[in-house]
């Protein structure tokens, strides 16, 4: 649909018996200790896992607006649920965040430094179309192509994909493939993007990897990058170029990590 995770969770809260603070409300007067692994940019506690144990900051009016914004058709019964308000106040909850995308970026920064790169964390709040993010990383590579130092540019967050075609892929695969065209003429440059949970879209891949040779490999196999992206078919292109990253489920989820490497 193109909706981001906050918009999606605003709807989910109203369709669940426990999300949107309802779990903690059901537990009253018992005290609830909530240990949170954040998978949403900015760590909004009412949006992580749709906030089962945190007061809801969203409103039914906002939920209805999201339905209209994306032209989503719902049944009359579903609309009645969406119109219902969720708990906006809770006095029986204590919350502790144990992991987040900010920590993921910090870990990537340490690892890149250990591998001999000078790391730069661009953001832990990457939130745009996946193709735009890939093009942005490629533009950074173009600017720093004359660098005499090995550089690593790190971005954490969660992009979105506007579905136009009927191909196979995920936001991280699409991000990586979108960078392939513009880094093809550069020296020793690579871009990869992965989901920290080990899955990317409805595929068995965690994400994708491209480098300066990817475009040539795909061209030799008759695969056009632009047409592939238009069909949301990044999985098969990366499979053809050997660029799928497959880790299997990691058992955790703190958003996605995208990295641009310039090796000298």
Secondary structure, DSSP 8 states (H G I E B T S, - for coil): ----HHHHHHHHHHH-SSTTTHHHHHHTTS-EEEEEE--STT--TTTGGG-TTS-----HHHHHHHHHHTT----HHHHHHHTS------SSEEEEEEE-HHHHHHHHHHHHHHTT-EEEEEEEEE-SBHHHHHHHHHHHHHHTTT-SS-EEEEEEE--B----SS----HHHHHHHHHHHHHTTSSSEEEEEEETTS--SSSS-SEEEEETTHHHHHHHTT--HHHHHHTT-HHHHHHHHT-EE-----S----EEEEEEE--
